[in-house]
Amino acid sequence: MDPEGGDAAVRPEIALSWKRSALSGLRPDIVPDPRPDPDTDLSSRLMEAAAPVLDEVRREIADTGFGVLLADSECRIVARIVDGTHLNRLMSHAGAELGSRFGEDRVGTTALGTPMEVRRGVAIHGTEHYLEQFKLLSCYGHPIVHPVTRRVEGVLDMTSISDRANPLFGPFLARAANDIERRLLEGSRISQQRLVEAFQRQTAESRFAVAALGEDLQLSNRSAADLLDISDLATLEALAADLSPGQSRTLGVELASGSPVLVRAERVTGTSGTVFVLESSGRRIVPRGGEPASLWNRTRATLTRLRDSAGAVAVTGEAGSGRSTAVRDLTGDRSASVLDATDIALDGLENWVQRLQRIVQTSPDVLALEEVQLLPEALLPVVAKLIDTSHPRVILTSAPVETVPAPTAGLIARCPGRVTLPPLRRVTGDIGEIARAVLESVDPGLRLSPSAVDALAACEWPGNLAELRVVLEAAAGARTSDRIRDTDLPATHRGSRRIARLGGRERAERQAIVDALVAASGNKARAAAALGISRSTLYVRMKALEIR
């Protein structure tokens, strides 16, 4: 059987695995990188649950010439039991060492990576392996699924030197995997209890804000509840992402409110959770210039300063970036009249000029002229004269200065007040605060989960705030509670910060899949057919590209 030749005798599940391997850029003759992942956790909850089961497995396979591997949820080998010198040498030659990554995207079809992809037990006979270096071995792999979360926590593999996997491997590993799953369930209860105890202990010992974040548990004292925004939880999770059990770190962090806090994060041993102690200085973080540190906060501060000043103001930015909202912020409670240059195409230039004259005669406090880049050049001297008068105060909105005609740019330059609204893609670090403000006008009382904030931060936002509002309106309609999760967002806006770092080819592939799913109304079978791939391949690529 030849992975590149497409042998018709190959079992369907193996043929699909070969196709996934090829889509990952593998060739049968390559030798994968044997270096172990330095972040492999050999003291995880999985290992804690599996340890007594593996001890029993070691006794049962003694003198059989078989080997057993355990991989974690990232398909990294975390335990290795091998009986027999020859098998040990072959497995080492194949790179099956602690910390080695054995996902299908790294080593192709194996009894570790393939069961992880299909979420069921799979036998891989010698020549069914995708890479040549594994073809002397036959194996069976069985996934370990958490009984509560239904996440695949790892995979058990049993290997022998043979052209076919032993039929007894399946029931043997199914029993062992079931024992580990049972212990994982017991461990989850113990883990949650340990996290609660650590939180209570820290709360009793500290006068500061205390929070605890676990896999399925969030705790906070009253101080933390008052201090933390939903987007801050995502920041805390990222802060603790690479902490080992028992390890701690202390860092200065700026919260979504602009408040500086000193955060001490400690990963609680025996859990997947972290306890955070936050000490606030009670001041906003400001650089030497005296303005809030982030671009978004600097823009808001500029609007506040200009609202209380005199003179004309020019608000520039991309479509949908909030120019009309900025006009309202600058106007405050003063009387205002708004005239939009886009109306010239509908009403005619003469009617538009007459409306402008009537507005000037009524003498409002503020005259807002929107989309001035669309004004005919002959009208610019008229607007320039209005700018030079002290009443009414003139506020212009326009596309970015670098995109407008030179005469319009000159008009904008006459305004003593200038504010450039950043596109949303440049302020994704403030997306939680921005989305919360928009959501307040969509459906007051709704909240955003950390996963939703993370997904929003990964988007490109060509439509800026206008697009964000549409997305949040859709999510508000799809929600099942008072908290919007990433799964409530439209399919086109479900992702993570990792998606923002995808290369051009992967981005194009992701967009093609998303478009096919939208066209098929979410039906994966129809989407796969439209893309010309199998449904299994679609599932794999959706997982790899984080399409939910």
Secondary structure, DSSP 8 states (H G I E B T S, - for coil): --TTTT-TTS-HHHHHHHHHHHHTT--TT--------TT--TTSHHHHHHHHHHHHHHHHTTTTT-EEEEEETT-BEEEEEE-SHHHHHHHHHTT--TT-B--HHHH-S-TTHHHHHHTS-EEE-GGGSSSGGGTTEEEEEEEEE-TTT--EEEEEEEEEESSS--TTHHHHHHHHHHHHHHHHHHHHHHHHHHHHHHHHHHHHH-SSEEEEE-SS-EEE-HHHHHH--HHHHHHHHHHTTT--TT-EEEEEEE-TTS-EEEEEEEE-TTSS-EEEEEEE-SS----TTSS-SSHHHHHHHHHHHHHTS-S-EEEE--TTSSHHHHHHHHHTTS-EEEEEGGGHHHH-HHHHHHHHHHHHHH--SEEEEE-GGGS-GGGHHHHHHHHHSSSSEEEEEES-GGGS-HHHHHHHHT-SEEEE---GGG-GGGHHHHHHHHHHHHSTT-EE-HHHHHHHHT---TTHHHHHHHHHHHHHHH-SSSEE-GGGS-GGG---TTGGG--HHHHHHHHHHHHHHHHTTT-HHHHHHHHTS-HHHHHHHHHHTT--
